[in-house]
């Protein structure tokens, strides 16, 4: 039981009716109604009762109603709902490439201001409705490099169960500040050795925690619910943004989807877009830890995209590019857009208005990595004005104010003025080259796929036949096709609780 999401793909079927009944009773007493993935993706309407309840609910409160905001359709106030998910389109004056680069904004999600609350919800709800998690007995363990464990703690608190965040001690101060406000017991924050790229150390701690049968590990790197949720919810959101894109013509195509791998949940949206639009998929990683590019290792500070392994839920054989981005670029861009001197330089260099530049307050460090990678890909492929490159900003600059100050001290100890800001713009946006862009053939895909063997088969005990099954696109199509079955279980669960 303790390893509920460290095994292989879970099926949408009840495995323990007694545990499920206990979970139903907890949900009944809390008044919590579980949204389906079709509702979160915008394919099915919300019940009027849920919408009415939301009107008076703070999006940053641990209120069960906020489950109905775990989607991409929240407006900038994070209270009301929009018809099209929030995004910004970066113009050539900023990027230096002809292709429009469209960035979806994850900061509008509730409670944590990041889209990682979506896979956290998917992970826990899949255990609830199948009878694999008893909120009156079990403790949810959330291994992460920051945002996913925050999402897990938020979802756990709504459910009224203990949530334990496991993350590297070197993550941003803002992450820890948030966790300290939301947890009830200081022991529910478990600090592991290292920084962003020390994922194995997180796994090692989870093995230790799993010795207690009350602890259920919800491992985002191996939970196929993470893949399914992003395929359905994030993929549909991206398609909706593309469909409503201003200035779109019959010639406009969604050429590429760019995403840092991290847990490889978000990049699942690319699989949906490829099926719909023939979109090519680019995976982003830190140049200081070039795992996919060079079978490498190292340390980096692109917070949110842990490295040194290939996630089990990464559909490597459907990935078309790998792009390396230096954390020096992302640290400097975070500084550039977070301070007055930097924003003034962007205004000088581009002529964009202050409102357009202010939109970058909704972009965090991993978002800048995705943007830089999208620019490099557009330049490498020579994409034109009719070829859209879409990407994601998982969270906002509000999570990295201390990191920006750290970058100021590290890179500009003698001061960061107009000249320094201009240099950052020219080197880290306008001057980005096509270096460290690898277009994958089948041989390169197999090489990257095989890297996963050492983590998942040798270290984590995944069966070799299950591991190899992931080479076949039909496997991933099956995971995505299970979404209606999961929704059926959620609806049955709600009906039993008498709250739907």
C-alpha positions, 0 to 999 in steps of 0.5 A: 500500500505504501508504494501505491504510485511507485509501481506501474500504470494503475487501472480505473477499477476499485481495488479495496471497497472497504477503504473506498467506503471510508474515503466516501464517508470522509468526503461526505462529512467535508462537503467536498465534491470531486470534479472530473477531468472532463470538467477541468478540461472544459469539455463538460460544464461545471454544476451550477452549485459549484459555480455559486459556491466559488463566488465567495471563496478566496482562491488561496484558501484551503476551501474544498470549493477551490478544487473547481479552480484546478484548471487553466480557465481562471481569470487574472483575479484567480476568482472568475472564469474565462472562456480561453485560458490565460496566455501571453504571445511574445512578439518578434521585437522581444524574441528576435524570431518571426514565429509567435511564441505563446506562453500559457500562464500557470500562475492563475491556478488556486492555492499555490499559484502554479499548475502543479496542483493539477497532477497533485489532484489527479494523483490523490483522486485516483487513489481515493476512487479506487480504494487505495487511500484512506484519508482517516488513516493514510498520510500522503507523501509528495516527493518534489522539487517544489511546486508539486509538493505544495500542490499535494499539501494543499490537496491533502489539507482540503481532504483533511489528511496529513500531507508531507512535502519531500523536497531538496533543502536548496529550493527557493525561500518562497517555497518553504515560506508557503509550506510553513504557512500550510502545514500543521506539523513542522515534521511534514516538511522533509528536506533532502540533500541538494538542489533541483537536480538531486531527485534520487535523494528524494527517492531514497527518502521516500523509500525510508518513509514507505517503511511506515504502512501509513505513508502512501508515496504519490510519486509524480515522476512515475504516476501515470495519473500525472501524464493522463491529467496533463494530456487531457486538461493541459493539452485541451487548454493549449488547443483552446488557446491556439483555436482562439489565437488573435490573427490566426489564419488558415495558414497558421499551424501549431508547429511545436510544443516546448516543455521542460521535462521535470516530472514529464507530466506537462510535456504529455500535453504535446502528445495530445497536440501532436495527435490533433495538429501534427505538433512537434515536441521539444523537451527542455533540460538544464545545460549544467545537467545534460541528462538527455543531451549527453547522458550527463550529470551536474547541479543547476538552478532551473527550479522545477525541472529536476534532472539526472534521470528520465521520468517513467512517465516521459513518452520519450519515443514521441519526443522530437527535440531536446534543448539545453538551457543554461541556468545562468540564462534563466537566473539573469532573465529572472533578474531582468524582468523583476527589477526596474532597471531590467524592465527599463532595458526591455522597454528600450530594446523592444519598444513594448509598452509597460503592460506587456513587460509587466506580464512577465511577473507571471513567469517564473524560472522554469518559464524562462527556461521554456521561453528561451528554449522556444526561441532557440527552437524557432531559430533552429527550425527557421519558423515563420510568422505562421508557425506558432510555438507554444510553451508553459510558465508553470508559476510566477516570479513571485516564487523567486524574488530571493533568487533574483536578488541572489542572481544580482549578487552573483553576476553583478557584484558591482551593481546592475544598472542600464548597461548591465541590463542591456547586456542581459537582454542582448545575450539571453534573449536577442542573442540566443543561438541554436547551440544545444538543440538536438533533433531526435532520430530513432537512435537518439530516442532509444538512447534516452529511453534506455537511460531510464532503465537504471532508475526504474528497473535497477533502482525502483524495481519496475518490471522490465516488460512493463518498462519496455511497454512504454516504447509503443505509442499504443501504451500512451494512447491507452493511458489517455483513453482511460480518462472517461473511465476515471471520470466514471469512477469520480461520478460514482464516488460523488454519488455515493457521498450524496454531494454531486 
